[in-house]
């Protein structure tokens, strides 16, 4: 299974780093158990360029988004200044195009704004950081807004709440892709108090 995490300038580190650590740990536990299944985790940028996260940390990706379309999961993190990121139309178009290739498109925190701009939230339930639910609803409809949960799984789109909620969502994806036993073992390994029922599946 191949999992890509999208990076861009001003990306929030926890939005990216939380799921990244979950998937790496789950893969390590599979290998430790001698399981043939693997989770290949890739960091991707639009053109393969290094980026600078919010706060100034530099990140060097594994490759480009366009060269990694054969993904099971693409994780789209958020940013503090999300309006600056959504203004990058080439990034929005790339996310829209990726939806035609990946099995599961996901967002963490304000990454949901990027999915919304790409036209991927219409007619489905979604969540984002609690401070931003109303703002996102103004643009993409209040019917889908789902506050108060760590994640919303609507099949091919999974959205997470703010920041550390991305860890909970990633554990949910480990359960969905492999099984609950691995998800629980991963949560124990990273010492995270995960509630498997902390989200919404619709």
N, C-alpha and C positions, 0 to 999 in steps of 0.2 A: 504494500500500500504506500502510495506517494502523497506526501502532505507538503504543500507550499505555503509559506508565510510571506505576504507582500510587505515590502518596506518602501518608505518614501521619506523625504526630508520632513522633520518635525514629528515623526511617528512617536507614539507613546511607548516607552520601553516595556512597561508591564503588560500592555495590550499584546505586544509581540512576544516578550520573554516568558510570560506565564504559560501560554499554550506551547511554545517551543520546548520548554523544559518538560512539560507533561508528555509530549510525544517522544522526546528523546529518552525519557525515563521508561516509558512503556516499552519502547523498542529494546532498551537494555535489559529489562526484565524478561522479555520474550527470548532474547538470546541466551540469557543466563539459564533459562529453563530448557534450552535446547529446542525451542519451538521453531518450526520452519517459517512461520509468518514474521514479517519485518515491517517496520514503519520507517520509510525513508523520509527524512525531514530536510526541506530545502528552503533557504531564504532567497527571495527574489525581488528584484527591482525592475522597473519598466524597461530600462536599457542595459541592465547589468552594472549600473554605476554605483559607487559607494554613496551612502547617504549619512546625514547627521540627525540623530534622534533628538527629541525635545530634551533640553538640558545640556546638549553638546557632545554626547557620546557618538563616535563614528562607528558605522556598521558597514561591513563589506559582504555583499550577497554571494550566493553560490552561482547565480545565473540570472537570466532574464525571464520575465513573465511569459513572453511569447514562445520561448524555447521549451517551456515546461507545461504545455497544455495537457499532457497525459497525467493529470493529477486526480487522485480520489477526493482530495479536500484542498480548498484554497481558503486561507484565513486572511481577512482584511482587518487590520487593526485600526484604531482611531488616532486622533490627535487633539491637542488642546485647542489650537487655532484651526478647527476643522474647515471653516469657510475658505481658508487659504488653500487647503488641499482639494476641496471640491471644485475650486476654480481651475484646476488642472484638467482640462477636457481630454487630453490624451490619456491620462490615468483613468478617467471615468470610462472612456471608450474601451480601454484595455480590459477593465473589469467586466464590462458588458460582454465583450467578446469571449472572455474566459468562461463565462457562464455556459457557453455552448460546448465546452470541452470538459469541465470538471464535473464530478459526480455530486459533490456537496460544496456549496459556496457558504462561507461563514463570515461573520463580523464580530468584532469585540468593541464595546463601548461606542464611541462616535463613528466607528467604521460603518455603522448602519447608515449614516448620512451618505457615504460613498455608494453603498448598495442602492439607496433611494435615488440618488442622482443617476445611477445606471439603469433605473427603471425596474429594479428587481424586487421591490417591496409591495407592489400593487396587488391587492386581493389576498393578502396573507397577514398573519399575525407576526409581530416583531417586537423587539425590545432594544433599549440602549441605556446609557447612563441615566439615572433617575432625574438628574437636573435637566436633561435634554429631551425627555420623552415628549413634552408639550411642544417644544420647538420643532422637532422632527414631524410631529403630527400635523402641525400647521402646513407643512409642505406636502406631505404624502398621505394624509388622511388619518383621522382619529380612530376609525373602525379597527385598524390593525394594532393600535398601540396597546402594549401589554407591560405595564410597570409591575414592580414587586416580585419579579422572578429573575433567576440567574441567567436563564437562557430560554429561547423559544425555538423549538424544532418543528419546522413545517415541511420536512422532507428534504428537498434539495437546497433549501435555504435554512441556515441556523444562525440566529443572532444572539449575542450575549449582552448582559448589562455592563456596568462600568468596571474597567480595570481588572481587579482580581476575579470578577465573574467570568472572565475568559478562561481562567484555570478550571472552574467548574464546568464550563461548556466543553473544554478540551477533554476532560475526564468523561463527560457524557459521550463525546465522539469516540473515545477509546472503547467505551462500552458498546456503542453502536457498531463500530468497525470490527471489534474482536469479541469481547464479552465483559460482563460485569466483574468477574473475578480479577481480570487484569486491571480494570479501572480502579477497583478497590485497592489492589496491591500497589498501583502507581500512586494513589492518594496517600497510602501509608508511607511509601518510600520518600515522598516529598514533604511528608508531615503536614498534610492539608486536610482540614476537617470537611470532607466532601459529603454533601447530601444528594444522593442519586435522584431524589424527588424534588430537588430545588428548582427545576425548570418546568417547562410546559411543552408537551408534544401534541401537535394538532394535525 
